Amino acid sequence: MLEYPKHDSSATQGPADKSVKLVAFQDPAPAAVPAPAPQEAAKELSDEEWKERLEAEKEQINKENQRKIDLRKDRFEAAKKRVAELNARFADWYYIVSDSEFQRLKIELGDLISKKGVGLPNAPASGLPGGLPGLNIPGLPPR
């Protein structure tokens, strides 16, 4: 019979001093002074400051646009490389067939499936489908 060890609550509680400090939730940072409205900010900035901000904004937009253009070029080059790989791999297998030729070769579902219970028209007595000429199967009479 298995016996489980008895739980000793004094062993898991730790030292007798159970002073716990509770810290109240505080906001991570007090709210900063609200930013002035755009109209007020416009009055406070000089023309040169506006030009500097405008240039910095233009530079940031141009960098972002250039990054996107470079990303597109990289993806385009990777796609061209993949197309070349696939063309080299499957070029001999791929060919175009006209719709009229495809319709001529297409097999209809009714041609593939017959109703249950309908046998082959000239089923051989041996039980092999279609007669299978030229097979010498042991135990079957030759045809």
Buried (B, 14 or more C-beta within 10 A) or exposed (E): EEEEEEEEEEEEEEEEEEEEEEEEEEEEEEEEEEEEEEEEEEEEEEEEEEEEEEEEEEEEEEEEEEEEEEEEEEEEEEEEEEEEEEEEEEEEEEEEEEEEEEEEEEEEEEEEEEEEEEEEEEEBEBEBEEBEEEEEEEEEEEE
